[in-house]
Amino acid sequence: MSWWEPGATAIVVPVPEAEAVLGALRRVHSPSGRDAMIAHVTLLSPTRAWRGDAAAVCEIATAFAAFAFRLARFGRFPSALYLRPEPAEPFAAVADALRAVVPAEPMPGGTMIPHLTIASRVADDDVLDELEAHVSPLLPIEATATEVVVYERGDDLGLRVRDSFALGR
């Protein structure tokens, strides 16, 4: 399954604190930003979560307490720049629990790396270097994970929020 086909879903933790700082850059330098998806840490993607999995996702979300984290360190994938949430373990734990009940494509390398994408599909490393230099003085970003949101790609290939679930309190 491709993230670019109708019905594909992504399960994410939105990070409005990062959107306030990085939203404009993400809209220029990342496909999800251009599609108006809020800055987020991806838990699972692509999936087809809304073929009967809403109750299971809700149960998982409420089993995990909201948690504070910070974005202060950069990471890179090929053609991508991202921020590493610290601590990363709560994101990985929620993703692992979701992966146990929601069908998803295998993670590249077999391991989920929690991250908030700033730029992706950027072939020029100099552009990524410039973005890192621009964002660096804006860090750290202090944030709190409070919910899990499911985005779905529609027949028009646009994104919409399909559902959201508060993390347990």
Residue pairs with C-beta under 8 A, 6 or more apart in sequence:
1 8
1 46
1 47
1 48
1 105
2 8
2 46
3 10
3 45
3 46
3 153
4 153
4 157
5 153
6 153
6 154
6 155
6 157
7 48
7 152
7 153
8 45
8 46
8 47
8 48
8 152
8 153
9 45
9 46
9 47
9 48
9 49
9 50
9 150
9 151
9 152
9 153
9 162
10 32
10 37
10 42
10 44
10 45
10 46
10 47
10 150
10 151
11 42
11 43
11 44
11 45
11 47
11 49
11 57
11 98
11 102
11 148
11 149
11 150
12 37
12 40
12 41
12 42
12 43
12 45
12 148
12 149
12 150
12 151
13 40
13 41
13 43
13 91
13 94
13 145
13 147
13 148
13 149
14 38
14 39
14 40
14 147
14 149
15 38
15 39
15 40
15 41
15 71
15 116
15 141
15 143
15 145
16 38
16 39
16 143
17 141
17 142
17 143
17 144
18 39
18 71
18 83
18 116
18 141
18 143
19 26
19 38
19 39
21 138
21 141
22 39
22 116
22 118
22 135
22 138
22 141
23 33
23 38
23 39
25 33
25 118
25 119
25 131
25 134
25 135
26 32
26 33
26 39
26 117
26 118
26 119
27 33
27 34
27 36
28 34
29 81
29 118
29 119
29 120
29 122
29 127
29 131
30 117
30 118
30 119
30 120
30 121
31 120
31 121
32 40
32 117
32 159
33 39
33 117
35 158
35 159
36 159
37 151
37 159
39 116
40 116
40 149
41 85
41 91
41 114
41 115
41 116
41 145
42 114
42 115
42 117
43 91
43 94
43 95
43 98
43 112
43 148
44 95
44 98
44 99
44 102
44 104
45 104
45 105
46 104
46 105
47 102
47 103
47 104
47 105
48 103
49 57
49 102
49 150
49 162
50 150
50 152
50 162
50 163
53 101
53 102
54 163
56 101
56 102
57 98
57 101
57 102
57 148
57 150
57 163
57 165
58 165
60 94
60 97
60 98
60 101
60 148
61 94
61 147
61 148
61 165
61 166
61 167
61 168
62 165
62 166
62 167
62 168
63 97
63 168
64 90
64 93
64 94
64 97
64 167
64 168
65 167
65 168
65 169
66 144
66 145
66 146
66 166
66 167
66 168
66 169
67 90
67 144
67 145
67 167
68 142
68 143
68 144
68 145
69 85
69 86
69 87
69 90
69 91
69 143
69 144
69 145
70 85
70 86
70 140
70 141
70 142
70 143
71 83
71 84
71 85
71 86
71 116
71 139
71 140
71 141
71 143
72 83
72 84
72 86
72 139
72 140
72 141
73 83
73 84
73 86
74 81
74 82
74 83
74 84
74 132
74 135
74 136
75 81
75 82
75 83
75 84
75 113
75 115
76 82
76 128
77 120
79 120
79 121
79 122
79 123
79 128
80 117
80 119
80 120
80 121
80 122
80 128
81 117
81 118
81 119
81 120
81 122
81 128
81 131
81 132
82 115
82 116
82 117
82 118
83 115
83 116
83 118
83 135
83 139
83 141
84 114
84 115
85 91
85 114
85 115
85 116
85 143
88 113
88 114
90 145
91 112
91 114
91 145
92 112
92 114
94 148
95 112
95 114
96 112
98 104
99 112
118 131
118 135
119 127
119 128
119 131
122 128
145 167
146 166
146 167
147 164
147 165
147 166
147 167
148 164
148 165
148 167
149 161
149 163
149 164
149 165
150 161
150 162
150 163
150 164
151 159
151 160
151 161
151 162
152 159
152 160
152 161
152 162
153 159
154 160
